[in-house]
Structure formats: C-alpha cells, structure tokens
Amino acid sequence: MSIGVLLVDDQELMRMGLRLVLDAQDDITVVGEVGDGAAAVEAARRLRPDLVLMDVRMPVLDGVEATRRITAAGTSKVLVMTTFDLDEYVYAALRGGAGGFLLKDAPPAQLVAAIRAVVAGDAVVSPRVTRRLLDRFLVGTGEPTGDPAVLAALTEREREVLVLVARGRSNAEIAAELHLSTATVKSHVGRVLTKLDLRDRVQAVVLAYETGLVRAGESA
C-alpha cells in the first residue's frame, strides 16, 4: 500500500523539493501540500493522510498547535521537520503527539526512511538526540511537572529499562548493561509503553524527565 503524505511548509520551494523526493518513491504518494498550520488541520481532516510532514514556524497557526489538533483527531501521524535553532518548538511538538522530528537538511534517504518508520509506529528521534533536546530545554525548570505516581505500575526491571531509555541507550546497549537479551529488552520497553499508555519511546523519554525519574543534565 502507498503511504499518503501531506506536506506542510510555508516555503513553496521547500515543498517542491520534498515532493520531488517523495514522488520518486514507489511506496509514497504526496496527497496534498499547504502553507500554514490551519490549512494543515483542515487538509488532514479532509484527506486523512497516513503522515503529515510538518514545519513548525508558519503563519496563521504554528506547527505545534497544528500537530496537537491533528494527532488528537487520531487520523494521521505527524513527523516534524525543523532546524536545531527551533528545538524548543520540537519539544512542544513531541509533547503534542508528533512521532518524532527530522532536520530540514537531512538527506533524502533519511527523510524517506523516517516517513516509513513513523507510519510503521516507530519513533524517528534517536535516543541520544532526544536526550540532548530534553537536557537543553528542561534544565532549570525546577520540580518535575509530571506525577511520579504513574510509575507505580512498573516493575523494578521496567523502571530500570525506562531510565536507560531516557538516558539515550539503544535496546542493544540496555541489553548489554542489564545482561539481558535484546528481545527481552524490547519486550520490557513494549510493556512500559503499554502500562503508561504511551505511543512510543519518545513519549517515554519525555515522561521519564517530567516525572523526575531522570533529571536533565545528570550523568548517564
């Protein structure tokens, strides 16, 4: 089946370049393109694309609020495109339901792989990049903003796995550190997501920071 993608960016040249890359793929079809967040919400409702490729800084309605509205509707997944100088918007977008983020200067192959990954239900933000993002924007925020009581549903081992996920470890690295198989770690991660009602490991990292399980800036 072809993956339907809605392009959202206020720069026409950017949309043109993205369309050229994506239309060249056998399994991806650009179903529409718009130049602001309000139009994106309407187009997502009307076209029901598999994925919305979302810019963050746009007129009328920014990509963060557009992401919240689109993901709340539950019809499309969102992949945010950004530059590092807009990281604060990316963090807000991740909290708003985005499946991950990609830099605007990413090579075409990375863009295509990211789209496929998000549609398949995976996060495309690497654990280490996620940690740098959160370290930068949660440092100095004071007390945790989330309720640590939600973590009571986890076993001690699942808490250990969540801590390591939040500290930027891959499944293979967690397996080596805890002397488990990679398959076992993957199962633990899956149970953490299920118990905490989280969509992916990006949301798991955010929750770990917000509940104080992991503190921004602390050593791994």
C-alpha positions in Angstrom: 0.0 0.0 0.0 1.2 3.5 -0.8 1.9 5.9 2.1 -0.1 9.1 1.7 1.8 12.2 2.8 0.6 15.8 3.4 3.4 18.4 3.0 3.1 21.4 5.3 5.6 24.2 4.9 5.2 27.9 4.3 8.1 27.9 1.8 7.0 26.8 -1.7 10.5 25.8 -2.8 10.8 23.6 0.3 7.5 21.8 -0.6 8.6 21.5 -4.2 11.8 19.8 -3.2 10.1 17.5 -0.7 7.5 16.5 -3.4 10.3 15.7 -5.9 12.0 13.4 -3.4 8.8 11.6 -2.2 7.1 11.2 -5.6 10.2 9.3 -6.7 9.4 6.6 -4.2 7.2 3.6 -5.2 5.5 3.4 -1.8 4.9 7.1 -1.1 2.4 9.4 -2.6 2.1 13.2 -1.8 -1.6 13.7 -1.4 -1.5 17.4 -0.8 0.5 20.4 0.3 -0.4 23.5 2.3 1.5 26.5 3.6 0.2 27.1 7.2 -1.0 25.2 10.2 -4.6 26.0 10.0 -4.7 24.7 6.4 -2.9 21.6 7.5 -5.5 20.8 10.1 -8.3 21.1 7.5 -6.4 19.2 4.8 -5.6 16.4 7.3 -9.2 16.2 8.2 -10.3 16.1 4.6 -7.5 14.0 3.0 -6.8 11.7 6.0 -3.1 11.2 5.0 -1.1 8.5 6.7 1.5 11.1 7.7 1.8 14.8 7.9 5.3 16.2 7.3 5.1 19.3 9.4 7.1 22.6 9.5 6.9 24.3 12.9 7.2 28.1 12.3 4.4 29.1 10.0 1.7 31.8 9.7 -1.9 31.6 10.9 -1.3 28.6 13.1 2.1 27.2 14.0 3.1 23.6 13.6 3.0 22.8 17.3 -0.7 23.6 17.6 -1.5 22.0 14.3 0.3 18.8 15.4 -1.8 18.8 18.6 -5.0 19.1 16.7 -4.1 16.5 14.0 -2.9 13.9 16.4 -5.9 14.5 18.7 -8.1 13.6 15.8 -6.3 10.3 15.5 -6.4 10.1 11.7 -2.8 10.9 10.8 0.7 10.7 12.3 3.0 13.7 12.3 6.7 14.0 11.6 8.1 17.4 12.4 10.8 19.0 10.3 13.0 21.6 12.0 16.4 23.2 12.4 18.3 23.0 15.6 17.6 26.6 16.4 13.9 25.7 16.7 14.4 22.9 19.2 12.0 24.4 21.7 9.2 24.0 19.2 10.2 20.4 18.6 9.9 19.6 22.3 6.5 21.1 22.4 5.5 19.2 19.2 6.7 15.9 20.7 4.6 16.6 23.8 1.7 17.4 21.4 1.8 14.0 19.8 4.4 14.1 17.0 6.0 10.8 16.2 9.4 12.4 16.0 11.4 15.1 14.3 13.8 15.4 11.4 16.3 18.1 10.5 15.5 20.0 7.3 18.9 19.4 5.9 18.5 15.6 6.3 19.5 13.7 3.2 16.6 12.3 1.0 17.3 8.7 2.1 16.9 9.6 5.8 13.7 11.5 5.1 12.2 8.6 3.3 13.3 6.1 6.0 11.8 8.4 8.7 8.5 8.6 7.0 8.3 4.8 6.7 9.3 4.4 10.3 6.7 6.8 11.7 3.9 5.3 9.7 5.0 1.8 11.0 4.7 3.1 14.5 8.3 3.7 15.4 9.9 6.9 16.6 12.5 8.5 14.4 14.2 10.6 17.0 17.4 8.8 18.0 17.7 8.4 21.8 20.8 10.5 22.0 19.3 13.4 20.1 16.2 13.2 22.3 18.4 13.4 25.4 20.2 16.4 24.1 16.9 18.1 23.3 15.5 17.5 26.7 18.7 18.3 28.5 18.7 21.7 26.8 15.1 22.6 27.4 14.3 21.0 30.8 17.4 22.3 32.6 16.4 24.8 35.3 12.7 24.0 35.1 12.6 23.2 38.8 10.4 20.4 40.2 9.1 17.7 37.9 5.9 18.7 36.2 4.5 15.1 35.9 3.0 12.9 38.6 5.6 10.3 39.7 2.7 8.1 40.9 2.1 6.9 37.3 5.3 5.0 37.5 3.9 2.7 40.2 2.6 0.5 37.5 6.1 -0.5 36.5 8.2 -3.4 37.9 11.6 -2.6 39.2 13.2 -4.0 36.0 10.8 -1.9 33.8 11.8 1.2 35.7 15.5 0.3 35.1 14.8 0.0 31.4 12.9 3.2 31.3 15.8 5.1 33.0 18.2 3.7 30.4 15.9 4.6 27.5 15.7 8.1 28.9 19.5 8.3 29.2 19.9 7.6 25.5 20.6 3.9 25.4 19.6 1.7 22.4 17.9 -1.6 23.1 21.3 -3.4 22.4 23.1 -1.1 24.9 20.4 -1.7 27.5 20.7 -5.4 26.9 24.5 -5.3 27.5 24.2 -3.2 30.6 21.5 -5.3 32.2 22.8 -8.6 30.9 19.6 -9.4 29.1 18.8 -10.4 25.5 17.8 -7.7 23.1 14.5 -9.4 22.6 13.9 -9.3 26.3 14.7 -5.6 26.4 12.3 -5.0 23.5 9.6 -6.8 25.5 10.3 -4.7 28.6 10.1 -1.5 26.5 6.8 -2.6 25.0 5.3 -3.3 28.4 6.5 0.1 29.7 4.7 1.8 26.8 1.5 -0.2 27.3 1.4 0.3 31.1 2.0 4.0 30.9 -0.3 4.4 27.8 2.5 5.9 25.7 2.7 5.9 21.9 6.5 5.4 21.5 9.8 5.7 23.3 9.9 9.4 22.5 7.0 9.9 24.8 8.6 7.5 27.3 11.7 9.7 27.5 9.6 12.9 28.0 7.6 11.2 30.8 10.8 10.0 32.5 12.1 13.5 32.6 8.8 15.1 33.6 8.2 12.7 36.5 11.7 13.2 37.8 12.8 9.6 37.2 15.6 11.1 35.2 17.0 14.6 35.7 18.1 16.8 32.9 21.9 17.2 32.9 22.6 14.3 35.2 25.3 11.9 34.2 24.4 8.7 32.4 
